[in-house]
């Protein structure tokens, strides 16, 4: 999963593993919620200095563990958090604004491949505002890149729970769950991915990429007729989203009922 900036928005590119050895990796893209531009103009607080040499190993580990490990906090950790929050209160108009700032820094570090530093920034964003979907989303991206798919899906679901309907975030969750299914073959995971995609196309019937993903889900469920139906829906909306490697695999299982592809 790579991250790039596009017209002020963050885009997440998730690469699905091939369905079979002959298939090529496919990429699916979504755009994260834009970060308020004025937040980036603030002076970075002391928590953003990256000077952690004096921190204990346990603190360092917790800093880069999603949501600080979701465990009881030590006196040292509480003291550090109080100092950090007070510092932010003096430098930002609100903690929500400070949270957006640290989430933006997290995306910067993801783009640079500094995943541990990114995780710390997203953790700080969450500490400041546990309703900030970008904090969970970013931690999900980091965890995905570290190939912990189960944890990535859990964090992305938390982001969905605290956000207004977010098509891109739901699409990313579906992508992670499809990849997870290809590893563990847990049908419930694939069913949830399908549910997320159905929610997307209900909100946006013209979301071609989601129909391409639904075709893949149907393929994995060996419902090849349904896979063709979704594939053609994607084709009619946007030819550019079609995965030709997937098309070749689908054609080996079932001829195109419309006769478009031969």
N, C-alpha and C positions, 0 to 999 in steps of 0.2 A: 504494500500500500504506500504510494507516494503522495506527497501533498504539494500543491502548487497554488499560487495566487492568481486569480483571474478576475479583473475588474472589481477588485475590492472584496471578492468572495474567496473562500478557501474551498479547494476541490480535493476530494479524496478519490484516488484511483485504486481499486481493489482488484487484484488479479486472481481469478478462479483457477484452481488446478484443473488440468485436463480431465475430461470424463474418462478417457481411455488413453493408453500410451500413445496412440497415433494422433490424438487431438492436440492442437496448439493451445497454450494458455490464452484465456480470454480476459479482457479488461472491462470493468464496469465502473462508470464514474458517477459521482454525486457531489453536490456543492453544499458545504456547511453554511450555517448561519453567518452573515457578515458581522464583523466586529466593528463597533462604533469607532469611526476614524479619530475622534477627539481623544479617545483613551490612550492612543499610542504616543501622545505628546507629553504625557506625564513623566516626571523624573522617576527612574527606577528606584524602588526602596531598597533598604539594606538586605531584604530577603532575596533580591534578585542578583546579588553580587557574585554568587557561585563560590564564595570563599567558605568551604566547608571543612577545612583541615582540622579545626578545633572541635568539630562535632564527633560524637561517639559513633562507633560502627552501627549501633542499633538505630540511632537517629538517622544516619545516612540511608540505611536500608528502608526505614519507614518513609522517608521523604520521597523515594522513588517507587514505593508500593502503592498501587491504586487505592485512593481514599485513605491513605496513611495506614493501610492494613486493617481498617475497621476493627480496632482493638482498643482496650482501655489505655488511656494515655498516662505516661509517667509525669512526675512533677516537672522534670526538665522540659518535656514536650509542651506541657501546658504553659509553662513560663515563656517559652519561645513563641508560642502561638499568640499569647496576650501581647507580647512586645510587637509582633508582626501586625496584628490587627490594629493596635494603637497607632503604629507607624502609618498604616494605610488610611486610618481615619484622619490623619493630619495631611495626607497628600492627595486624597481623592474626595470628590464631592459626596460619594456614597460607596458603600461596600459592593454594591452591584456593579458600579463603574470600575472599581478596582478589580473585581472578578473578571470583567471583560478584558481588562488590560492584561492580566496574567494568562488568561486563555489565549489571547493573541500572541503572547510571548511563547506559549506552549506550541502553537502552530508553527511559529518561526523555527523553533528547535527541531520539530518533527521534519520540517523541510530540509534542515541541515543534517538530518540523520542522528541528532543527539537525543536519543530516545529517553535516557534516564533524566536528563535535564528537563526535557519536555514533560515527563511524568510529574516531576516536582512542581512545575509551573501549573499544570492542570490541577494538581492537588491543592495548591494555594488558591486557585480560582474556586474550587469546590469549598474550601474552608471559608472563603469570603461569602459565597452564595451557593448553597446546596440546591438551588433551583436553576442553576446555570447549566443548560443542556450541553453546552460546548465543553464543560469540564468532563462530563461523563463520556461525551463523544470522543474527545481527544484522548482520554485514557483508554477508550476502546480501540482507537487507532494504534496507540503505542503497544497495547497488549496483543493486538492482531499481528503487528510487525514482529513481535517476539514469539509468534506462533502458538499463543495460548488462546485457542479459538473459543473454548467454553467461557473463559473469563471475559474475552472481548465481547461476546454476545450478551453476557450478563450486564456489562457496563453500558453497552449501546441501548439495551432495554431500559435501563435507569434513565438514560437521556430522553428516550421516547416518553417515559412516564411523566417527566417534568416539563415537556415542551408542548406547544400547540402542534397540531398535525404537521409533521415535518417529513415530506416525501423523500428527501435525500437521505435523511437519517434512517428511515424505515428501509430504504433500498440498500443501504450499507449493511443493516442488520440481516436482511435477507441474503445478501451475498456471503456474509460470514457463515450463516447457518447452512447455506448450500455447500460451502467448502467443508464445514464441519460434518455434514452428512456423508460427504464423499470419503471421509476418514473413518467415521464410526458407524455409519449406516443406521443411525437412530431415526426411525420414521417420524417420531414426534418433532424432531428438529426440522425436518423437511416440511412437515405440515405447518409449522410456525412460519417458515420462510414463505410458503405459499399464502398464508394468511396476511402477512405483511404486504406482499405484492398485490393481493386482491384489494387491500385497503388503499393502496396507491392508485390503482386504476379506477377505483370507485371515485376517488377525489379528482383524479385527472385521467379521463378516458383516453387522452391522446399521449400518454406517457409510453412511448415506444419501447424504451429500454426495459421497462417492467414486463411488457409482453414477451420480449426476448428471454428474460429470466423465467417467466412462467412457462415458456416452452421448454427450458432446461429442466425445471422442476417436474413437468409432466414426463419428459424423457426419463428422468431418474426413477419415476414411478412406473415406467414402462407403459405409459398411456400415450402411444405414439400418434394416434389420431388427434388427441388434444394438443399434443406438442406441435403438430402441423398447424392446427387452428391458431394457436398463439403466435407461431412463427409468421404466419401470413398476416396476422393483425399488426405485428411489428413491421413487416415489410411494407404494408400499405401506409403506415404512418411515417416511417423514416428508414429508408434503405441503409443508411450509414450505421445503424445500430446492429445490423445482422452479423452474426458470427458464422463465417463460412466454414470453419472447422467443425462447428456444431452441426451445420447443415449437412456436411458430408457424413457425419455419424448418424444423423437422423435418417438420411436416405438409405443407409445400409440396413436400417430396421424396418422402414416402411416407405414405399414409393409415395411421392407427393400426390395426394388425392386430387389436387387442382391441376396437376400436370404442368405447373410453372417451372419447376426444377426437375431436370432429367439427367 
